[in-house]
Amino acid sequence: MYQPPGVKASPDLPIPDRMRAWVLGDPDQLLLQEKPVPVPSRAEVLIRIDAVAICATDLEIIHRGSPASIGGGLPFNKNFTPGHEYMGTVAALGPDVDEFEIGERISVEIHAGCGQCKRCRQGMYTSCLNYGKPEKGHRANGFTTDGGFAQYAINHINTLARVPDAMSDAEATLVVTAGTSMYGLTELGGLVAGESVVVIGPGPIGLLAVAVAKALGASPVILTGTRNKRLAIGQELGADRVININDEDAVEVVKQLTGGIGADYVVECAGNEATINQAIHMTNRGGKICLAAFPHDPVTMDLAHLVKNNIYAYGIRGEGRSATRRAMALMAEKRFDATKIHTHTFPLADLPTALRYARERIDDAIKVVVTNRQAGAITNAAAE
């Protein structure tokens, strides 16, 4: 049984010595394998993973490798477990950890900075200058260290947020997505009450950016996209106006809705050349753009317009500045219903099917969640 020296466990939550985990082999190949249960160090806890949401970045990592990096290179065939939007139960405490108790339900954020570089000391741990160097204390679970498509994972205590009793496992996995949206608005200035906000792209981050912006008092909140069903969900989450860019000129409509001057803030969640240029041209003079998506290819943009109009552009990575805790606070108070983007649930043993639903958007899938509550299911799948 699991009894590492210096680690506190409980007989009420027994832990095996080994666990099942999905491991990335070649591109697009996941293998269900057995691994040792990891051991938490100082300021770390062992999490029993109860549920994991699938992010579009997971699909990128499994297919392309990037932006994950293991040992300074692509993550293929390195015994790496992806998955980063998970929640679970504190199962064991590292040496001298007393900030959490065994049995507490928690959600996680991805990044734990090294704590010693210039960026970490500034609170910018998602931009840690020791990124990808676990020997220096940096962790980005599901990117540079093992993630959540498994039964257990290690997390630094700084990455944890307590889950209210009334919140379901599936909803708790969405805190990471909401935290990314919150981080984007934080980097744009944070004080969005009474300001006009446009969100481009009704994917999970975009939809929850609408919800967070509205909860923070932005007005009007405008959502653009091409899929009417998703735009309708955006309205349910608080969008004052939605624009299907196949039917209307988004830049013109935004200017009409803002007295001809354009929006104060634009959160760009689509990540392609056309929408990035739309963002530039719908932002008012001195306004701000948050670039929240990863373009697959280099883009050509109207940089002259951005410079001449003193428009600021910010790239964000993950959910920094403790944004997940602030997103959790809003969700716990029912300021918005993040579960509106949760469309499908599968057991973790059926992860390949869940990934296919997310990748191919089967049955209009938006956010697909896999659950690990039935421990026997993953063991049975491995034996088949």
N, C-alpha and C positions, 0 to 999 in steps of 0.2 A: 504494500500500500504506500501511497505518496507521503513521505515524511522527510523532506530535505532539511538539512540543518539550518536553524535560524528562522525557518518559515513556520508561521502559525496557521494551522488548519483546524477543522472541527469534525468530530464524528457525526455531527448532524448533516454534514455536507461531504460525504466521502468522495475522495478523488482517486482515480486509478493511476497507475504509474505510466500507462501509455494511452494514447487517444487516437481517434480517427480524424484525418484531415485531408482535404483536397489539395493536391500538390500539382503545380504547373510543370508539365513536361515540355514537349515541343509546342510551337504556336498552335493555339486552339485545342490543346490536349490537357485535360484535367484528369488526374488519377487519384482514386480514393485509397489512401495508404495509412499505415500506422506510424505514429511518431511518439517520442517521449513527451509526456506532459511538461511544459516549460516551467522553469523555476523563477519566481520573482526575486529581484535583488532589492537593495535599499530603495525606498520610495516607490516601490512597485507592488502591484497586486496581481494575483491570478484570477482571471475572469472565466467563469463557466458561461460559454456563449449560448444565449437562448434564442436569438433571432438576428438575422443579417439582411439588410436591404442591398439590392444590386444597383450599382451606380454605372453610368455609361463609361466611366473611367476603368472600372473593372473589365468591361468588355474590350476596351483598348489594350489593357495590360495583357489579357489572355491572348489577344490576337497579335498585337504588335510588340509587346514587351514594355515599351515606353508608355507612360512616364515612370514606371517602376525601375529600380536599379538595385541589383544585389551584387555586392562585391565589386562595385564600379562598372558593372556591365549589365546586359539584358538579363532578365530573371529566369530564362528558360533552363530547365534541367538542373536547377540548383536547390531542389528540395524546398522550394518557396511556396507558401500558402497565401494566395491573394484574399481580397475582401476587406473592406474598411468601415462600412457603415453598420456597426453591430452594437448590440446591447446585451446585457446578461446579469449574472449574479456574482458578487464577490465570493470567491471560493477559498482563497488563502491570502495571507498577508506576508509581504516581505519583511525582513528584519526591521524592527522598531516602528513599523507603520501603525499608527493609531488614528489616522484621519478617517478611516472607513472601518466598517465591521463586516465580518463574514455573514453572508446572507442578504446584504443590501443589494437592491436592484440598481443598476447604473447604466447609463449610456456613455459612449466614448467619443472623443474627437481623435483625429488621425495623428496629429503631430505632437511630439514631445521634443522640444529643442534641447541642445546640449547644456544650456543654462550658463555658459561661460563666454560665448562669443559676443561680439558687439551687437548683433541683431537680436539675440536672445535677451540681452540686458536691456534692450529698447522695447521688449515685449513683442518683437516680430519673430517669434519662434518658428513660424511657417517658412521663414526665409533664413533659417539657421545656416551659418557659414560652415558648419560641420555636417551639413545635410548628407545623409548616406553613410555616416561614420558611426556605427553603434558603439565602437570602442571609445568614442569621445562623448557618448551619452545621448546622441541623437537617435530618435525612433520615429518612423512614419509607418505605422502598421498597415500592411497591405501594399506598401510601396518599396520600403527599404528593409523592412523586417516583416516577419510572418503576421498575417492578418486573420480575418474572422471566419473564413470558410473551414471551420474546424470546431472541435468540442471545447477547446480552451485556448486562451491567449493571455499574454502578459501586457499590462498597461501601467504607465506611470500615473501616480495619483493626480498629477496636474491635468490629466486628460479626462477625468471622470466627472460626470454630473449625475446626481441622484435622480431616480425616476419616481414620480409620485405613485402611490398605490393604485389610484384610479386610472392610470395610463396603461394601455395595453403594450405588450412587447413590440408589436408591429409599429405602433405610433412612436415608441421610443427610438426605433431605428431611424426615424425620419428627422431626428434632432440634428444629425450631421448635415443633412441637406438644408434644413432651415438655418443652421449655423453658418453655412457658406453664404447664404443670401444675406444674413445679418452682417457677416464680415464685410461683404461688398458694400453695404450701405454705411457701415462704420467707416470704411476707408474713404468714402465719398464725403464724409463730414459728420454723419451720425444724426445730426439735427434736421430731420426731414419733415417735421410737422409743418404743414402749410405749404410745402414745396411740391412742385410737379415732378412726378417720377414716371418714366417710361421703362417698361421691361420688354426686351426683345427676345422672343423664343419661349413658348409655353412647355418647356421640358420641366422636370422636377425642380431644378434650381430656380428657373424662371417663375413657375407657378408659386413657389413659396416665397420668392422675392416680392411678388404681388402681395401676398398675405402679410409678410413682415412690414413692408412699406405702409400698407394700410393700417396695420396695428400701431405703427409709430406716428400716424397722423398725416401722412402724405396726402396731397390732394391737388389735382386729380392723379389717380394711378391709372396708367394706360398700358395695355398689353397688346403686343403684335405677334402674329404668327400665321400659319397656313392651315391648321387643323381646327375646324369649328368645334369639335367636341372638347378639345383641350381649352380653347378660348372660353367655352361655356363654363368650364371648371374654374378658369381664372376669374370670371364674373362672380361665381359663388365664393371665391376667396377674397373678393373685395375690389376687383378692377372696376373703375368707373366707366371705362370705355374699352372695348376690344376692337382690334383692327385686323381683318384678314387681308394680308398684303397681296393676295391674288385678286382681290376685289377693289381695294382702295390704295391710294398712294400714302404710305405711312407718314412720310415726312410732312406732306401737306396737311394731313388730318391733325397731326400733333401741333403744327403751327396754328391751325384754326382753333384748337382747343386751348391754346396758351396765349391768345391775344396777338398772334403773329410772331412771337419772339422765340419760340421753342421751349423745350423742357429744361428744368434746372438740373435734373439728374437722369441719366440713362444707364440701365444695367443691361449689358449685351450678353445674352446667354445662348446665342446660336453659333457664333464662331465661324462665320464665313465672310468673304470679302464684301458681298452685297450688304449684309446687315451691319457690318462694322462701318461702312460708309453711310448707311442710313443713320446710325447712331451719331456720327460726326455732324451730319447735316440737320438733325432734329434737336440738337443741344443748343441752348442759347449762349450768348456771349458770356464768357466767364463760368459757364456751366461745367459739369463733371460727368465723365463716362467711366463706368466700371466694366472692364473686360473680364468676364467670368468663365469664358469657354476656351477650349484649346482648339484653335484652327489646325486642320490636318496639313495644310500647305501654307507657304508664305503668301501674304496678301498685299495687294496694292491699295493704298488708301489716300484720301485727299488730305495729306498732311498740311498743305498750305492753308486750307480752310481752318483746320484745327489751330494752327499757330496764329493766323491773322485774327481769329476770334477769341484768343486766350482761353481755349477750351482745355481742360485738364483730363488726362486719361490715366487710369490706374489698372494695373494687372493684379489680380488676387490669386492666391494659391491656398486652397483649403478653407479652414474656418478659424482664423487666428484671433488673437486678442480676446480669448475666452468667449467667443461669440456663441458657442454651443450652450454655455450656461445661460446666456441672456435669451437665446431662442427657447431653451427649456422653460424659462420663467414665463414667457409669453404663452407657450403651449399649455403649461400647467394651469394657467389662469383662463384657458379657453378663449384667448384673444383671437385665435383662428383655428380651423380644423384641418390639420395637416393630413389626416387620414383620407381626405378627398383625393389625394394623388396615389394612394395605395390601392392597387387594382387586383393583384394576384398574390397567392401564398402557396408555397411548396415546402415539403420537408427538405432538410439539408441533404438527405440522401439522394434527392432528385434534383440536385443543383444543375446538372447539364440541361434538363428541361426548363428550369427556371431561367437560366441564361438565354436559352433560345427564345423564350417568350419576351424577354427584355430586349434582345437584339433585333428580333423580327417584328416587334410590337404586335404580337399575336393578340387578338381580342382587345385591341386598343390598349395594350399594356403600357402603363406609365411607370409606376414603382412596384417592382416585384420583390417580395420578401420571402426569405427561406427561414424556416424555424427548426430549432434543434431541441425542442422540448421533449420529443420522444426519442430517447437515446438509443433504443433498440433498433430503430429504423435504419440508422446509419451503419450499424454493425451488420444487419442483415444484407444491406446493399453491397457491403464489401465482400460478403461471402458468395455472392452470386457470380 
